Amino acid sequence: KGWNIGFINALTAREYAEIDFGGQRFKEEVEPFSYYGVLRTL
C-alpha cells in the first residue's frame, strides 16, 4: 500500500487595535505573529 504523508502549515500576522483613551490614541498588539504546523504519516 505504501506511505501516506500529509503536511499543513499556516502563518498569521500580528493584529493591532487602535485605542482612544481620554483623547489619547495609541495602537496595542492584540494578537501576536503565529505559526501552526501539522505533519501526519501513515
C-alpha positions in Angstrom: 0.0 0.0 0.0 2.9 2.4 0.6 3.2 5.6 2.6 0.8 8.5 3.1 2.2 11.8 4.2 0.3 15.0 4.9 1.5 18.4 6.0 -0.4 21.6 6.7 1.1 24.9 7.8 -0.2 28.4 8.4 1.2 31.8 9.3 -0.8 34.6 10.9 0.2 38.2 11.0 0.2 40.5 14.1 -3.0 42.3 14.7 -3.4 45.7 16.3 -6.2 47.6 17.9 -6.4 51.4 17.8 -7.4 52.6 21.3 -8.7 56.1 22.2 -8.4 56.7 25.9 -9.3 60.1 27.1 -8.3 61.8 23.8 -5.0 59.9 23.6 -4.8 57.5 20.7 -2.4 54.5 20.5 -2.1 51.1 19.0 -1.9 47.9 21.0 -0.9 44.5 19.8 -3.9 42.1 20.4 -2.7 39.0 18.5 1.0 38.0 18.0 2.6 36.6 14.9 2.0 32.9 15.0 3.0 29.7 13.1 1.0 26.5 13.1 2.2 23.2 11.6 0.9 19.6 11.5 2.6 16.6 10.0 1.0 13.1 9.7 2.4 9.9 8.3 0.8 6.5 7.9 
